[in-house]
Amino acid sequence: MPKVKAEKKSREHAARARQGVTFNTQVGQHILKNPLVVKTMIEKAALRATDTVLEVGPGTGNMTVRMLETVKKVVACEIDPRLAAELQKRVQGTHLQRKLNLIVGDVLKVDPLPFFDICVANLPYQISSPIVFKLLLHRPFFRCAVLMFQREFAHRLVAKPGDKLYCRLSVNTQLLARVDLLMKVGKNNFKPPPKVESSVVRIEPKNPPPAINFTEWDGLVRIAFLRKNKTLGAAFKNNSVVEMLEKNYRIHSSINNNSIPDDFCMKTFVDDILDNNGLSDKRARTMDMDDFLNLLHLFNSNGVHFA
């Protein structure tokens, strides 16, 4: 490393050490330092005095303290014991201390999550996808989540059929929730600044949720989006896909006492279902929610299952 860069890095490290906390960017520790962004996120969440708020990755508590002043309780889940100690110290001896429930650990391993009405968080970006689905599959339902994501991830959440970023994440999220982009947040609003731009998203779960088996749904969508520019006909010719579908078909047939002909061929069976319904040339990137729902119903009604 060149001497000038090494000296600069050393000075930055020394400065952080004097402040008492060295941030670990490897686990997404980019602390939101702009009070205006914090204020706007809290306003967009429309918090009530009776609310319990879940915050993931509170860091040193810039947003936590603001929310504690407004709501009944904040459940803050922090993976780093050092930052958890800083947050605890910040409220110690104040009227806010009794309103903070601090969980030290990985939020993805907290099962079940404690009750909450709303989730507000500047998330570590590497857990973006799993935390979205952990929240959306959580019961009882929460009112909404206001979350900070890497900008491209945020745009994937709201992408529509035909958009460049439209993907399995888009379809799965929009099946379970209404998603809105709220605002862009530049990298200089964080300490230390991340390498990417960010956006804040509001996610409101659909209550009641669609009356489908989400594991089945996700299995279908996963296959369709393996190569989103490929036709469905090509996607369902994949050998491992055919093997999985045949295994499931035989299990479901056995459970329902349905006999299977000796010359049965799963690949031909699936081809015929797609061909007879004019779906072989469809591509995942252009299919909307109703298209996928109809496709799942078509397969299931013919005894083809994805779970």
MINUGU-743299 format. One line per 4 residues: number of its first residue (from 1); their letters; for each residue x, y, z of N, C-alpha, C. Coordinates in steps of 0.2 Angstrom, whole numbers, plus 5000, padded with zeros to 4 digits. Example, Ala and Ser with C-alpha at 12.3 -4.5 7.8 and 13.67 -1.06 7.14 Angstrom:
2
1 = AS = 5066:4972:5039:5062:4978:5039:5066:4984:5039; 5064:4989:5035:5068:4995:5036:5064:5000:5039;
This chain:
307
1 = MPKV = 5004:4994:5000:5000:5000:5000:5004:5006:5000; 5003:5011:4996:5007:5017:4995:5007:5021:5002; 5012:5024:5004:5013:5027:5011:5008:5032:5012; 5006:5036:5007:5001:5042:5009:4994:5038:5010;
5 = KAEK = 4992:5033:5007:4986:5030:5008:4986:5026:5015; 4992:5023:5016:4992:5020:5023:4992:5025:5029; 4995:5031:5028:4995:5036:5033:4987:5038:5034; 4984:5039:5028:4977:5042:5028:4973:5037:5032;
9 = KSRE = 4973:5030:5030:4970:5025:5033:4971:5025:5041; 4977:5026:5043:4979:5025:5050:4976:5031:5054; 4976:5037:5050:4973:5043:5054:4965:5042:5055; 4962:5039:5049:4955:5038:5050:4953:5033:5056;
13 = HAAR = 4957:5028:5056:4956:5023:5061:4957:5026:5068; 4962:5030:5069:4964:5033:5075:4958:5038:5077; 4955:5041:5072:4950:5046:5074:4944:5042:5076; 4942:5036:5073:4936:5032:5075:4938:5029:5082;
17 = ARQG = 4944:5027:5083:4946:5024:5090:4944:5029:5095; 4946:5036:5094:4945:5041:5099:4938:5042:5100; 4933:5041:5095:4926:5041:5096:4923:5035:5100; 4927:5030:5101:4925:5025:5105:4923:5019:5101;
21 = VTFN = 4921:5020:5094:4919:5014:5090:4922:5014:5083; 4924:5008:5082:4927:5007:5075:4922:5003:5071; 4920:5006:5065:4914:5003:5062:4917:4997:5057; 4913:4992:5057:4915:4986:5053:4911:4986:5047;
25 = TQVG = 4913:4988:5041:4909:4989:5035:4908:4982:5032; 4912:4977:5034:4911:4970:5031:4904:4967:5033; 4901:4970:5039:4895:4967:5041:4890:4973:5040; 4891:4978:5036:4886:4983:5034:4886:4988:5039;
29 = QHIL = 4891:4990:5043:4890:4995:5048:4892:5002:5044; 4887:5005:5042:4887:5012:5039:4882:5016:5043; 4884:5020:5047:4879:5023:5052:4876:5029:5049; 4869:5030:5049:4866:5035:5046:4867:5041:5050;
33 = KNPL = 4870:5046:5048:4872:5052:5052:4868:5058:5051; 4864:5059:5045:4861:5065:5043:4854:5065:5047; 4853:5069:5052:4847:5070:5056:4841:5071:5052; 4842:5074:5046:4836:5076:5042:4833:5069:5038;
37 = VVKT = 4838:5065:5036:4836:5058:5033:4832:5054:5039; 4835:5054:5045:4832:5050:5051:4825:5053:5052; 4824:5060:5052:4818:5063:5053:4813:5061:5048; 4815:5061:5042:4810:5060:5036:4808:5052:5036;
41 = MIEK = 4813:5048:5038:4811:5041:5038:4806:5039:5044; 4807:5043:5049:4802:5042:5055:4795:5045:5053; 4795:5051:5050:4789:5054:5048:4785:5049:5043; 4789:5046:5038:4786:5042:5033:4783:5036:5036;
45 = AALR = 4785:5034:5042:4783:5028:5045:4776:5029:5049; 4775:5036:5050:4768:5038:5053:4767:5034:5060; 4773:5035:5064:4772:5031:5071:4767:5034:5075; 4764:5029:5080:4759:5031:5085:4762:5030:5092;
49 = ATDT = 4759:5034:5096:4762:5033:5103:4761:5026:5106; 4757:5022:5103:4755:5016:5106:4759:5010:5102; 4764:5012:5097:4767:5007:5093:4773:5004:5097; 4774:4998:5095:4781:4994:5096:4784:4994:5089;
53 = VLEV = 4790:4997:5089:4794:4997:5083:4800:4992:5083; 4801:4988:5078:4807:4984:5077:4812:4988:5073; 4818:4988:5076:4823:4991:5072:4829:4986:5071; 4831:4985:5065:4837:4981:5064:4843:4985:5062;
57 = GPGT = 4848:4983:5066:4855:4987:5065:4854:4994:5067; 4853:4995:5074:4852:5002:5076:4859:5006:5077; 4864:5002:5076:4871:5005:5077:4871:5009:5083; 4873:5015:5083:4874:5019:5089:4868:5023:5092;
61 = GNMT = 4862:5022:5088:4856:5024:5091:4853:5030:5088; 4856:5033:5083:4853:5040:5081:4846:5040:5079; 4844:5034:5076:4836:5034:5074:4833:5031:5080; 4836:5026:5084:4833:5023:5090:4830:5028:5095;
65 = VRML = 4835:5033:5097:4833:5038:5102:4827:5042:5100; 4827:5044:5093:4822:5048:5090:4815:5044:5091; 4815:5038:5090:4809:5034:5090:4807:5033:5097; 4811:5032:5101:4810:5031:5108:4806:5036:5111;
69 = ETVK = 4807:5042:5109:4804:5048:5111:4797:5049:5109; 4795:5045:5104:4788:5045:5101:4784:5039:5103; 4787:5033:5103:4783:5027:5103:4783:5024:5110; 4779:5018:5111:4778:5015:5117:4785:5010:5118;
73 = KVVA = 4787:5007:5113:4793:5003:5114:4797:5002:5107; 4804:5002:5108:4808:5000:5102:4811:4993:5104; 4810:4988:5099:4814:4982:5100:4820:4983:5095; 4826:4983:5097:4832:4985:5093:4836:4978:5093;
77 = CEID = 4837:4976:5087:4841:4970:5086:4848:4972:5083; 4853:4971:5087:4860:4973:5085:4865:4967:5085; 4868:4965:5080:4873:4960:5080:4880:4961:5083; 4882:4967:5083:4888:4969:5086:4888:4971:5094;
81 = PRLA = 4890:4967:5098:4890:4969:5105:4893:4976:5107; 4898:4978:5103:4901:4985:5105:4896:4990:5104; 4892:4990:5098:4887:4995:5096:4881:4994:5101; 4879:4988:5103:4874:4987:5107:4875:4991:5114;
85 = AELQ = 4882:4990:5116:4884:4993:5122:4883:5001:5122; 4885:5003:5116:4885:5011:5115:4878:5013:5115; 4873:5009:5112:4866:5011:5112:4863:5011:5120; 4865:5006:5123:4863:5005:5130:4865:5011:5134;
89 = KRVQ = 4872:5013:5133:4875:5018:5137:4871:5025:5136; 4869:5025:5129:4866:5032:5127:4859:5033:5131; 4856:5028:5132:4849:5029:5136:4849:5027:5143; 4855:5025:5146:4855:5023:5153:4854:5029:5157;
93 = GTHL = 4850:5028:5162:4848:5033:5167:4843:5038:5165; 4840:5037:5158:4835:5042:5156:4828:5038:5156; 4823:5042:5155:4816:5040:5154:4815:5035:5148; 4820:5035:5144:4819:5031:5138:4822:5024:5139;
97 = QRKL = 4826:5023:5144:4829:5016:5145:4824:5010:5146; 4818:5012:5149:4813:5006:5150:4809:5005:5144; 4810:5009:5139:4806:5008:5133:4810:5005:5127; 4816:5003:5129:4821:5000:5124:4822:4992:5126;
101 = NLIV = 4820:4988:5121:4821:4981:5122:4827:4979:5117; 4833:4978:5120:4839:4977:5115:4840:4970:5115; 4840:4967:5109:4842:4960:5107:4849:4960:5104; 4854:4957:5107:4861:4957:5104:4861:4950:5100;
105 = GDVL = 4862:4950:5094:4862:4944:5090:4860:4945:5082; 4860:4940:5078:4858:4940:5071:4851:4940:5071; 4848:4945:5068:4840:4945:5067:4838:4939:5063; 4842:4937:5058:4839:4931:5054:4839:4925:5058;
109 = KVDP = 4842:4925:5064:4842:4919:5069:4837:4920:5074; 4834:4926:5075:4829:4927:5080:4822:4924:5078; 4820:4918:5081:4814:4915:5078:4810:4913:5084; 4804:4915:5085:4801:4920:5081:4803:4927:5083;
113 = LPFF = 4802:4932:5079:4803:4939:5080:4798:4941:5086; 4800:4946:5090:4795:4948:5095:4790:4952:5091; 4784:4953:5095:4779:4957:5092:4781:4964:5090; 4779:4967:5084:4780:4974:5083:4774:4976:5078;
117 = DICV = 4773:4983:5078:4768:4986:5074:4771:4988:5067; 4777:4991:5068:4781:4994:5062:4788:4992:5063; 4791:4991:5057:4798:4990:5057:4802:4997:5053; 4806:5000:5056:4810:5005:5053:4818:5004:5054;
121 = ANLP = 4821:5004:5049:4828:5002:5049:4833:5004:5043; 4839:5006:5045:4844:5006:5040:4848:5000:5040; 4846:4995:5036:4848:4988:5036:4855:4987:5033; 4859:4982:5036:4865:4980:5033:4863:4977:5026;
125 = YQIS = 4866:4979:5021:4863:4978:5014:4864:4970:5013; 4869:4967:5016:4870:4960:5014:4864:4955:5016; 4860:4958:5021:4854:4954:5023:4847:4956:5020; 4848:4960:5015:4842:4964:5012:4836:4959:5010;
129 = SPIV = 4838:4954:5006:4833:4949:5003:4830:4945:5009; 4834:4941:5013:4832:4937:5018:4827:4941:5023; 4829:4947:5025:4825:4951:5030:4819:4953:5027; 4818:4954:5021:4812:4956:5018:4807:4951:5018;
133 = FKLL = 4809:4944:5017:4805:4939:5017:4803:4936:5024; 4808:4937:5028:4807:4936:5035:4801:4940:5038; 4802:4946:5036:4796:4951:5038:4790:4949:5035; 4790:4948:5029:4783:4947:5025:4780:4941:5027;
137 = LHRP = 4784:4936:5029:4781:4929:5031:4779:4929:5039; 4781:4935:5042:4780:4935:5050:4773:4936:5051; 4771:4933:5057:4764:4934:5059:4764:4935:5067; 4760:4939:5070:4754:4943:5066:4757:4948:5062;
141 = FFRC = 4752:4951:5057:4754:4956:5052:4757:4962:5056; 4761:4966:5053:4763:4972:5055:4760:4977:5050; 4760:4984:5052:4757:4989:5048:4761:4990:5042; 4767:4992:5043:4772:4993:5037:4779:4993:5039;
145 = AVLM = 4783:4993:5035:4791:4994:5036:4794:4999:5032; 4798:5004:5035:4801:5009:5031:4809:5007:5032; 4812:5005:5026:4818:5002:5026:4823:5005:5021; 4829:5006:5023:4835:5008:5019:4838:5003:5015;
149 = FQRE = 4839:5003:5009:4842:4998:5005:4847:5001:5000; 4851:4997:4997:4855:4999:4992:4851:5000:4986; 4852:5006:4982:4847:5008:4977:4845:5003:4972; 4850:4999:4970:4848:4994:4965:4843:4989:4967;
153 = FAHR = 4844:4987:4974:4840:4982:4977:4833:4985:4978; 4833:4991:4980:4826:4995:4981:4822:4995:4974; 4826:4996:4969:4823:4997:4962:4820:4990:4960; 4824:4985:4962:4821:4978:4960:4815:4976:4964;
157 = LVAK = 4814:4979:4970:4808:4978:4974:4802:4980:4970; 4803:4986:4967:4797:4989:4964:4796:4988:4956; 4801:4985:4953:4801:4984:4946:4795:4980:4943; 4793:4982:4937:4787:4979:4934:4789:4975:4928;
161 = PGDK = 4785:4971:4925:4786:4967:4920:4789:4971:4914; 4795:4968:4911:4798:4972:4905:4803:4976:4908; 4804:4978:4914:4809:4982:4917:4816:4978:4917; 4821:4981:4916:4828:4978:4916:4829:4974:4923;
165 = LYCR = 4827:4977:4928:4828:4975:4935:4823:4970:4937; 4817:4969:4933:4812:4964:4935:4815:4957:4936; 4813:4954:4942:4816:4948:4944:4812:4944:4949; 4814:4938:4951:4810:4934:4956:4809:4938:4962;
169 = LSVN = 4814:4942:4964:4813:4946:4970:4807:4951:4969; 4806:4954:4963:4801:4959:4962:4794:4955:4962; 4793:4949:4959:4787:4946:4959:4785:4943:4966; 4790:4940:4970:4788:4938:4976:4786:4943:4981;
173 = TQLL = 4790:4949:4981:4788:4954:4986:4781:4957:4984; 4780:4959:4978:4774:4962:4976:4768:4957:4976; 4769:4950:4977:4764:4946:4978:4761:4947:4985; 4766:4948:4990:4764:4949:4997:4763:4956:5000;
177 = ARVD = 4765:4961:4996:4765:4967:4999:4764:4973:4993; 4762:4979:4996:4763:4985:4991:4769:4988:4993; 4773:4990:4988:4780:4993:4989:4780:4999:4985; 4783:5004:4989:4784:5011:4986:4791:5014:4988;
181 = LLMK = 4794:5017:4983:4800:5020:4984:4798:5027:4987; 4802:5029:4992:4801:5035:4996:4806:5041:4994; 4812:5039:4994:4817:5044:4993:4824:5041:4992; 4828:5045:4988:4835:5043:4987:4839:5046:4993;
185 = VGKN = 4845:5042:4995:4849:5044:5000:4856:5043:4998; 4860:5049:4997:4867:5049:4995:4872:5045:5000; 4877:5043:4997:4882:5039:5001:4885:5044:5007; 4885:5050:5006:4888:5055:5011:4884:5056:5017;
189 = NFKP = 4878:5053:5017:4874:5053:5023:4876:5048:5028; 4881:5044:5027:4883:5039:5031:4890:5040:5033; 4891:5036:5039:4898:5036:5042:4900:5029:5043; 4905:5026:5040:4909:5028:5034:4904:5028:5028;
193 = PPKV = 4905:5032:5023:4901:5032:5017:4902:5025:5014; 4896:5022:5012:4896:5015:5008:4899:5017:5001; 4900:5011:4997:4902:5012:4990:4896:5013:4985; 4890:5013:4988:4884:5013:4983:4879:5018:4986;
197 = ESSV = 4875:5020:4982:4869:5025:4983:4864:5021:4987; 4859:5024:4990:4854:5020:4994:4847:5023:4992; 4842:5020:4994:4835:5022:4994:4831:5019:4999; 4826:5023:5001:4821:5021:5007:4815:5019:5003;
201 = VRIE = 4812:5013:5006:4807:5010:5003:4801:5009:5009; 4795:5009:5007:4790:5008:5011:4786:5001:5009; 4786:4996:5014:4783:4990:5012:4777:4989:5016; 4771:4988:5013:4765:4987:5017:4762:4980:5015;
205 = PKNP = 4762:4975:5020:4760:4968:5019:4753:4968:5017; 4751:4964:5012:4744:4963:5010:4741:4958:5015; 4735:4961:5018:4732:4958:5024:4724:4958:5022; 4721:4952:5020:4724:4945:5021:4729:4944:5015;
209 = PPAI = 4734:4939:5015:4738:4938:5010:4735:4934:5005; 4737:4933:4998:4734:4929:4993:4734:4922:4996; 4728:4918:4994:4727:4912:4996:4731:4906:4992; 4737:4907:4993:4741:4902:4989:4747:4899:4994;
213 = NFTE = 4750:4894:4992:4755:4891:4996:4762:4894:4993; 4765:4898:4998:4770:4902:4995:4776:4898:4993; 4777:4892:4997:4783:4888:4995:4782:4885:4988; 4776:4884:4986:4774:4881:4979:4775:4887:4974;
217 = WDGL = 4773:4893:4976:4773:4899:4972:4781:4900:4970; 4785:4901:4976:4792:4902:4975:4796:4897:4971; 4793:4891:4971:4797:4885:4967:4795:4887:4960; 4789:4888:4958:4788:4890:4951:4792:4896:4949;
221 = VRIA = 4791:4901:4952:4795:4908:4950:4802:4907:4950; 4805:4903:4954:4812:4901:4954:4814:4898:4948; 4810:4893:4945:4812:4890:4939:4811:4895:4933; 4806:4899:4933:4804:4903:4928:4810:4909:4927;
225 = FLRK = 4813:4911:4933:4818:4916:4932:4825:4913:4932; 4826:4907:4932:4833:4904:4932:4837:4908:4926; 4833:4908:4920:4835:4912:4914:4829:4916:4912; 4829:4922:4914:4822:4926:4914:4821:4928:4906;
229 = NKTL = 4826:4927:4902:4825:4929:4895:4823:4923:4891; 4824:4917:4894:4822:4910:4891:4815:4910:4891; 4812:4906:4886:4805:4904:4886:4803:4899:4892; 4797:4899:4894:4795:4894:4899:4796:4887:4896;
233 = GAAF = 4795:4886:4890:4796:4879:4887:4804:4877:4888; 4808:4882:4887:4815:4880:4888:4817:4879:4895; 4814:4883:4899:4816:4883:4907:4813:4876:4910; 4808:4874:4907:4805:4868:4910:4808:4861:4907;
237 = KNNS = 4812:4862:4902:4816:4856:4899:4822:4855:4903; 4824:4859:4908:4830:4858:4912:4830:4851:4915; 4835:4847:4915:4834:4840:4918:4833:4840:4925; 4836:4844:4929:4835:4844:4936:4828:4847:4938;
241 = VVEM = 4826:4851:4934:4819:4853:4935:4814:4848:4934; 4815:4844:4928:4810:4839:4926:4811:4833:4932; 4817:4832:4934:4817:4827:4940:4814:4828:4946; 4814:4835:4948:4811:4837:4954:4803:4837:4953;
245 = LEKN = 4801:4839:4947:4794:4839:4946:4791:4832:4946; 4795:4827:4943:4793:4820:4943:4792:4817:4950; 4797:4819:4954:4798:4816:4961:4791:4819:4964; 4790:4825:4964:4784:4828:4967:4778:4825:4964;
249 = YRIH = 4777:4824:4958:4771:4821:4955:4770:4814:4957; 4775:4810:4958:4774:4803:4960:4772:4803:4968; 4775:4808:4972:4773:4808:4979:4766:4810:4979; 4764:4815:4976:4757:4818:4976:4752:4813:4973;
253 = SSIN = 4754:4809:4968:4749:4804:4965:4749:4798:4970; 4754:4796:4974:4754:4791:4979:4749:4793:4984; 4750:4799:4987:4745:4802:4992:4738:4801:4990; 4737:4803:4984:4730:4803:4982:4727:4797:4978;
257 = NNSI = 4731:4792:4979:4730:4785:4976:4728:4786:4968; 4732:4790:4965:4731:4790:4957:4737:4786:4954; 4735:4782:4949:4740:4778:4946:4743:4782:4940; 4749:4780:4939:4754:4783:4934:4755:4778:4929;
261 = PDDF = 4754:4779:4922:4755:4774:4917:4763:4773:4917; 4764:4767:4914:4771:4764:4914:4775:4768:4909; 4772:4771:4904:4776:4775:4899:4776:4782:4900; 4774:4784:4907:4774:4791:4908:4780:4795:4907;
265 = CMKT = 4780:4801:4904:4786:4805:4903:4785:4812:4906; 4788:4814:4911:4787:4820:4914:4788:4826:4909; 4794:4826:4906:4795:4831:4901:4790:4832:4896; 4787:4827:4893:4782:4827:4888:4776:4830:4891;
269 = FVDD = 4774:4828:4897:4768:4830:4901:4768:4838:4902; 4774:4840:4904:4775:4847:4906:4774:4851:4899; 4778:4849:4894:4778:4852:4887:4770:4853:4885; 4767:4847:4886:4760:4847:4883:4755:4852:4887;
273 = ILDN = 4756:4853:4894:4753:4858:4898:4754:4865:4895; 4761:4866:4894:4762:4873:4892:4760:4874:4884; 4761:4869:4880:4759:4870:4873:4752:4871:4872; 4748:4867:4876:4740:4867:4875:4737:4873:4877;
277 = NGLS = 4741:4877:4881:4738:4883:4884:4742:4889:4882; 4746:4888:4876:4749:4894:4873:4754:4898:4877; 4758:4894:4882:4762:4897:4886:4770:4895:4885; 4771:4891:4880:4778:4889:4879:4783:4894:4877;
281 = DKRA = 4780:4899:4874:4785:4905:4871:4784:4911:4876; 4781:4910:4882:4781:4916:4887:4788:4916:4890; 4790:4922:4892:4796:4923:4895:4794:4927:4902; 4798:4924:4907:4797:4927:4914:4797:4934:4915;
285 = RTMD = 4802:4937:4911:4803:4945:4911:4797:4949:4909; 4792:4946:4905:4787:4950:4903:4780:4947:4907; 4781:4943:4911:4775:4940:4914:4773:4944:4921; 4766:4945:4921:4764:4949:4927:4762:4944:4933;
289 = MDDF = 4759:4947:4938:4757:4943:4944:4751:4938:4942; 4746:4940:4938:4741:4936:4936:4744:4930:4931; 4748:4932:4927:4751:4927:4923:4754:4921:4927; 4758:4923:4932:4761:4918:4937:4756:4914:4941;
293 = LNLL = 4751:4918:4943:4745:4914:4947:4742:4909:4943; 4740:4911:4936:4737:4907:4932:4741:4901:4930; 4748:4902:4929:4752:4896:4928:4753:4891:4934; 4753:4894:4940:4753:4890:4946:4747:4885:4946;
297 = HLFN = 4741:4889:4945:4735:4885:4945:4734:4880:4940; 4737:4881:4934:4737:4877:4929:4741:4870:4930; 4747:4871:4933:4751:4866:4934:4748:4862:4940; 4746:4865:4945:4743:4862:4951:4737:4858:4949;
301 = SNGV = 4733:4860:4945:4726:4857:4943:4728:4851:4939; 4734:4850:4936:4736:4844:4932:4741:4840:4937; 4741:4841:4943:4745:4837:4948:4752:4838:4948; 4754:4844:4945:4761:4846:4945:4763:4851:4951;
305 = HFA = 4767:4849:4955:4768:4853:4961:4776:4855:4962; 4777:4860:4966:4784:4863:4966:4786:4862:4973; 4782:4859:4978:4785:4858:4984:4782:4851:4987;
